[in-house]
Amino acid sequence: MMKAVKDQTIQDFLDQLASKSPAPGGGGVAAMMGASAAGLISMVCNLTIGKSQYADVEDEMRALLQKSEALREQFTELIKKDVEAFELVMEAYRLPKITIDEKRIRNEAIQQALKTATSVPLACVRGSAEAIQLSRNAANKGNKNLITDAGVAVEAARAALKSSALNVYVNIAGIKDQLFAKGAVEELEKILKDSEIAAEEIYQLVKTQL
């Protein structure tokens, strides 16, 4: 059983990632990038709060910090949930399939597991979109000495978003519940479109301040 991410060193996580074990994998990395984005936003906040030249935005920075820290916690939990979702799918595929009843039970288990495996990266997509928007506030009002950190935050969030989207698409491909699949794809593609525009705007905003 994989040790909780919070209890691992970075080296532990990277060693597991590079091993023959299929989990953690791309989904965990996507969530880790999201957590890194949130962490950078928090850093900008923490190095803005208490600075006299930013006193007029201190309340906003404190509010932003609460949001980014909640988001960092959410992403950290999603790393674990991604591994659990993968294991759930593997367990479903390993179920016996000799009798008609066994085949029915197995197929139902696979479908349910695929829905879970879709919901986890979709949650990461939503969180990544939120991180992109939070990075705008960090870039606009945070400590200007950390403007590049706000820029890295938006790019990490964008990478998390697009990476998570791939895992949504691959799991949806096996789902027979068309209503579920259609709803997930529609939500995903709207977030992708809106967030790509926002991320590029924020990236360019950062560049103009360098």
N, C-alpha and C positions, 0 to 999 in steps of 0.2 A: 504494500500500500504506500502510495506516495505521501511523503511527509508534507504537512501543511506548508504552504508557501511562506507564511510568516516565520516558520521555524527553520527555514533553509537559508544557507548563504547563497549569494549570486552564483558562486562556483557550483554548489549542489544542483541548482536549477539548470545551469548550462550543461553540466555533466549528464543529467537525466535527459535533457533535450537532445544531446548528441548521441545518446545510447541507442541500442536496438529496440528499446521500448517505444511503441507508437504514441505514448502519452507520458508527459505533456508533449504537445505538438503545436501546429499552427494556431489553433484556437487559443491555447495558453499564451503563446507569444503575442497574439493580437491583444489579449487582455492585459498582458504585461506592458505593452506599449501604451495602452490607455491609462494604466496606473502611473506610468512614467510621465505622461502628459499632465495628469492631475497633480502629480508631485511637483512638477516644475511650476505650475500655476500657484501652488501653495508656497513654493519658495519665493516667487515674486511678491506674493502678499506679505509673507513674513519679513522680507527685507524692504518693504514699503511702510508697513505699520510701525509707528514710533518715530519716523523721520519727520522732522519739523517742516521740511519743504513739501511734504505730502499730507500735512495735517487735514487739508480740506477734503481728502478722499479716504481718510482713515476708516470711517464707518463703512464705506463701500468695500474697501479692501478686507475688512473683518468679515463682512457678509460673504464676499467672494471666497475667502479662506474656508468658511464653513461648508460652502458648496463643493469646493474642490477636494476637501478632505473626505467628505461623504462619498464623493465620486471615486476617490482613490480606494476607499474601503470596498466599495461596490466592485470595482475592477479586480481587486485582490481576491474577492470571493468568487468572481467569475472564472479565475484561473482554476480554482478547485472544481467548480461546477462543470467546466469543460472536460476535465478528466473523468468526472463521474458520469457525464452524459456519454462519453465515448465508451466507457466500460459497460454502460447500460445497453448500448447498441450491440456490442460484442457478445454480451450475455444472451441477448435475444436471438442472435444468429446461431448461437451454440445450442439452443433448445432442440430437443428431439423432433424429428419430422417423419416418423414412420407411419403412424395412423392418421386418419382424417382429423380426429380431434387434436392430435399433436400438431398437425400442420396448421389448423385454425388458430390454436393457442399461440403458436410460434409467429404466425403472420400478424396477429393482433399485437403481440409483444414488440415485434419489429416496428410496426407502425407507430406505436406509442413512444418507443425509444427514439425514433427519428424525429418525432414532434419535439421531444425534449431536446434533442441534439440541434434542432433548428432554433428553439426558443433561447438557448444560451447565447449563441453568437448574435442573435437579433437583439438581445439585451445589451450586448457589447456594442452593437451598432448604435443603439439609442444613447448609451453612455458616451460613446465617442463623439456623437453629434453635440451632446451637451458640453463636452470638454472643448470642442472647437469654439463654441460660443463663449465659454468662460475665458478662453485664451484671448479673445478680443478685448475683454475688460482688462485683463492683465497687461496687454500691449498698450491699450489706450491710457490707462490711469496708473499703472504700476511704476515702480522705480525705473527710470530710463536707463540706468546702468545695467539693467537686466532685460533689456528689450529683445536681445537675441534669445534669451531663455524662453520668453513668451513665443518667439518664432519657432523654436524647437518644439515647444508644447503643441502648437497647432499642427506641425508636421507629424509629430508622434501620434496625435489624435486622428489625423487624416489617414495615416498608415493603419492604425487600429481599425478604423471604420472600414476601409476597403478590404483589409484582410479578413475581418469578420464577415463581410458580405459574401466572400467566396465560400465560407463554411455554411452560410445560410443557403446559398444556391445549391451546393452539393448535397445537402441533406433533403432539401425540398424535392429534388429530382426523384427520390424514392418514395415520396408520400402520396398515397392514393386519395386522401381527403382533399379534393380540389378546392373546396371552400377555404380550408385552412391554408393551403399552399398559395392560393390567389391572394388572400389577405396579407400573408407574410411578404410576398413579392411586391405587392403594391406599396406596403409600408416601407419596405427596404428601399425601393427605387426612388420614392419621394425623398427619403432622408438622404440618400446618396446625391441626388441632384441638388437639393438645397444646401447640403453641407459642403459639397465641392465648391460651389460658388462662394460660400462664406469663408472656407479655408483659404482659398486663393486671395480673397480680399484682405484677409488678416495677414497673410504672408507678405503681400505687397505693401501693406501698411507698415509692417516691421522693416522691410527693406528701405522704405523712404526715410526712416529715422536713423539709419546707420551712417 
